């Protein structure tokens, strides 16, 4: 464990370190920038077995069923890659 993880006194506090990433989705000849935040939890949140959660800063698929891409993993790489896969898979439809 890293030192910062010992600061959490209670699992319910859900202490997490944040990691930021950016990517451009090339769509129709234009770049749509996304910021992805990955939370590295000191201890997996209640009811979850994984410590890393990634979430994009904006929704995709707005015309059909909008949702914010996200992903869980047992490493930063797995959570980030899962979130990026959803960004690539669904269109960004700005209003």
Secondary structure, DSSP 8 states (H G I E B T S, - for coil): --GGGGG--SGGG--EEEEEEEEEEEETTEEEEEEEEEEEESS--TT---SEEEEEEEEE-HHHH-EEEEEEESSHHHHHHHHHHHHHHS-----
